[in-house]
């Protein structure tokens, strides 16, 4: 019995440094994220703090860094800006364009209706969706794993060293996910400035082709709705559909 206890104690001692290393590596990632946030515009840094967990924050920070100088101009509208846009000629033009596409689609597909969400997606809603989307979580976990390996390289010093921070920023901007995340980082979604519209197909008040990535092939491609929606978009100011990630319902408005 004493010998068994001794073996358990030895194993625990051997594992302890490994566990400590993992904990300190996560702490280091958080420190890198703090330095990255300090280099971002104030609104972006505030949004980054509202994202849950180191993996998802890493994924969002990657997008913010890749946006570069366009970050400020792409940033999602505030509630006041959304309200102002709703009274603008540009918004009325968008509604007219959407109605034209809807009418064409419904004439080409009798018995079916086309629904379009023509409201800007608030930053708050983008954060909630980013924090809770399972597919985003899987992509973030992949990045987190590789980020831990990256900062474990001998070339890295302390997260407080400027050259180490720049090296880590370079890693983030170069990193490519195995599959694209289904949501843009909060704040830079095209929906945030109503430059993107999601369309859904309905029949008798029930959704036939919803905006669900898990069922996209079954509900969009197989029944032919992807091509039918494209046909309705001909000669319009909508461009699409989005290819990465693949969303046959997502069209960008380019007046």
N, C-alpha and C positions, 0 to 999 in steps of 0.2 A: 504493500500500500504506500509506504514511504517512497519507494522507488518510482511508482507511478506519479505521485505528487511532484517529485523532483523533475521528472521529464516534462510535465505540464508547465512547471515554473520556467524551465529552460526555453521551451517553445514560446511562452509568453514574452520572455526577455528578448528572444530573437525577433519577434514580430513588432515589439514596441517601437524600435527605431523606424520601421517601415511605416507604421501608422502615424508617427510624429512627422515623417517626411511628407506624407500625403496632406496632413493638416496644414503644415507650413506652406506647401505648394499652393493650396487653395487660398491661404492668406496672401501669398505673393500675387496671385491672380487678381484678388480684390484690390491690392495696392496698385497694380498696373491699371486697373479700371478707374481707380480714383484719379490717377495722373491723366488718363485719357479724357475723363470727364472735365478736368480742369482746362483742357485745350479746346473744348467744344463750346459753341454758343450757349448762353445761359439757359434758354428754353430747352435745348437738346440735353444739356447736363441734368436739368430737372426731370425730364422724361426718363432718362437712363436710371435715375435713382428709384423710379416707381416700377421698374421691371423686376420681377421676382427671380431671385436666384442668380448665382454667378454664371451658369451656362447660358441662360437667356440674355443676360446683360452683355456677355461676350459677343453673342450673335448680333445684338442690336448695335453695339459699339463698332463692330466690323462694318455694318452698313453705313453708319454715320461717317466713319473714316473714308470709306469708298466714295461717299457723296462729295467729299472735298468742298470746293468753293461753291457748289450748288446747294449746299445744305440749307442756308438761310432762305433762298428763293423757293425751295421746294417744301418748306415747313408748313404743316397743316394749319388751316385757318382757325382763329379763335371763334368763339360763339358770336361775337360782334361782327366779325368779318363774314361769317356764314350768313348772318341775317342781312348784312348789307348786300351781299352777292345775290340773295334771293329776290332783291328788288331791282336788279340790274337788267339791262337789255341782253347781256350775254346769257343770263340764266333763262330768260324767255326764249332765246334762240335755241338753247339746249333742249328745252321742253318741246319746242316745235320740231326739232330734229328727231327727238325720241319718238314723238307722236307719228312722224312720217314713217319711221322704221316699224313701229308697231302696226300701223295700218297696212303696210306692205306685207309684213309677216302674216298677219291674220287673213289677208286676202289670198295669200299663197297656201295657207294651211287652215282651211275652214274647220271650225269647231274648237280651235285652240286660241289662246290669248297669250300675249307677251307682256310680262310685268317688268318694269324697270325701276330700280331704286335711284331716284334723282335727288337724294339728299346727301350733302357732304358728310363724310364719316369723321366724327369728332376725335380729337386726340385721346380723350378719356376712353372712348369705346375701343380705339385701336390698342391701347395699353391692356385693357381687359382681355381682348381676344388674343393678343400676343402672349399674355401670361397664362392662358388656359388652353391654348391649342396644342393638342397632343403631338401633331406632326412637327410643329415648331420646336417642341420639347425634344424630339428625337434628333433633329438637326443640331440643336444647341448642345445636346449631350455629346454628339460626335466632335463638335468643335472644342468642347471643354476637355475631352480626353486628349486631343492633339495639342491643345494649348498647354496642358500639364507637361506633356513630353517636350514641348518646345522650350519652356523656361527651365527645364532640367538639363539643357545642354550646357557644356562648359563655357560657351561664349557669353552666357548671361552672368551678370553680377547681381547687385542689389536692385530691387524695383525702384529705389530712390535715385538710381543713376540715370542720367538723361539718355546716354547711349543705349542702355538696356531698354528703356521705355520706347525709344525710336525703333529698336530692333523688333520689339514685340508688336508695335503698330504695323510694321512692315509685314510681319507674319500674318496678322489679322487681315490686312487688305489683300494679301496673296492667296489666302486660304479659300478653297472651293469646296462646297458641301457635296456629299455623295448624291443627294437629290435636293433640288431647290426648296427652300421653306415656302409654305403656302401663303404666308403673310409677309408684307413688307414690315420693316422695323417701324415702330410707332413714330409718327411725325412725318415720315417721308412717303407714306402711301399716296398714290395718285388719287385715291378716293378723298383724301384730306383737303384737296382743293377742287374737288368735283371734276377732275380731269379723267376719271375712269367711272364707268357705269357697269353694274352687274345686272344681267338680264336673266329672267327665269320664265319657263314655259308652263302654262297652266291649262287645265281643261275642266270645265264645270266647277271652278273654284278650288280645285285640288292641284298641287304641284306635280308636274310630270317630269320636269328636268330642273332640279334645284341646284344651288351652288354648293355642292358637296364633292370634294376631291376624291373621296373614297369610292364614289359611285359614278364617276365621270364617264368611264367607258360604257357602262351599262345603261346609264340614263341619257347620255348625250351622243356618243359616237355610234353605238350600235343602232339606235332608232333613227339616226340621220339628222338629229336636231342641230348638231354642230354645223353641218353644211347648209341646213335650211336657214339658220340664223345668219350665216355669212351671206347667203343670197339676199336676205332682207336688208343687209347693210350696204349693198351695192350703191355707189354714187352718193353715199352719205359722208358726213364728217367724222364718222367713227372708224377707228383703226384697230384691227385685231383679228382673231382673238389672242389673248396672252398665251405665249408659248412656254415660258419658264418662270414660275411653274405653269403647267398646262391647265388653263382655265378657259374653256370654250364659251363661257358666259361673260367673260371680262373683255370689255372694249374701251379703248381710250378715246376721249373726245378731243378732236383737233380742229377747232373752228377756223 
